[in-house]
């Protein structure tokens, strides 16, 4: 076992062999007997810290992460990746020989961006007219233009983007981060997920699962709908009786001790007990953390909370800022829900039929919220310590689909951008070919993105591991490198 930090704390997260951990039930009994209810509260904190590394490999540039995930497949050639050659070939067959097949269609004619690209900021980075507010932030942003995925299916590509594997059941990046670094506060979860108010993304809760890591590291969902409580069933229903008596509480503790003693290795049980004990503290901390009404009128206007379409995502971004401000380590925001056929619009970025309609709706949503988040964090002195990542599971094709108004899935190329937390703003890495069809220069996968994010948090992706089923597992599997080109010196 390696030691980390000057206090000699031994880190379970960086073991190179299967860990040997004393019975948790013994410690549970000690805490309960020594401290009663306070022992139970201490237990939840202890469980989180026992299962986490609580130590970095090198000096960190960031202490928290806010990840904005745009499910459905955001079109890079209409947003971040300027392709003048695509405009020159507008209307001409993308595949004259008819040999190619996309995910769900045969290639149509070349389709230039539906929005005009312009250069912005001192760095002169290109961005489409879909994002006029983010365009004012380009000098804070770094673009990875050569991202690729190993799947053209939403579910597997989502899993890969979040966990590094196209199969379900592997720990998400948020789980790995909290496992490696532990928590910054005992009053809020270390890993919080803010789903789109329309519903869960493709793949559902697996996207923020803990996989084979201790279950305490899975994401905690907080509802962002202003008409619903932030956490379901956090408070007793009105008229449902008084608080438990001391005798009732003591009996429940005794039952829990007996149950846990027989199941010491069950991490899901430990996570459940820790969650119940955290819930008691959340009754005090959650209402404060999620109370956006306490914000100034100027802040509410910045996030456009009153706007019917833009406001819900703006609220998610504002909540993310409030959460990292209070010590949450990893916040994941979903800008879009599960993909279904469109009614007025697609419920995410999956624009097969009408990209102008769908991206035309989602563009202003992302533009206002993400730009407000960058500016708000910067004004509060939090941007330097908060890493923002904006990604999708894959991109879209440079050729038209269907009646010529949509674009098919493109796992061969897409763009991710990052800001804050040790990122060198105004920079770019990699490139696609002349039409935006394939990554051509410095191809990158989620492994490289994850390795870079972990590096900025002070973690070496090759050392952060967990022994499972005879294998020393990593977030980056056997791949990945830190993208030094976009890291500040």
Buried (B, 14 or more C-beta within 10 A) or exposed (E): EBEBEEEEEBBBBBBEEEEEEEEBBEBBBEBBEEEBBEBBBBBBBBBBBBBBBBBBBEEBBBBBBBBBBBBBBBBBBBBBBBBEEBBEBEEEEBBEEEEEEBBEBEBBBBBBBBBEBBEBBEBEBBBBBBBBBBBBBBBBBBBBBBBBBEBBBBBBBBBBBBBBBBEBEBBBBBBBBBBBBBBBBBBBBBBBBBBBBBBBBBBBEBBBBBBBBBBBBBBBBBBBEBEEBBBEEEBEEEEEEEEEEEEEBBEEBEEBBEEBBEEBEBBEBBBBBBBEBBBEBBEEBBBEBBEBEEBEEEBBBBBBBEBEBBBBBBBBBBBBBBBBBBBBBBBBBBBBBBBEEBEEBBBBBBBBBBBBBBBBBBBBBBBBBBBBBBBBBBEEEBBBBBBBBBBBBBBBBBBBBBEEBBBBBBBBBBBBBBBBBBBBBBBBBBBBBBBBBBBBEBBBBBBBBBBBBBBBBBBBBBBBBBBBEEEEBBBBBEBBBBBEBBBEE
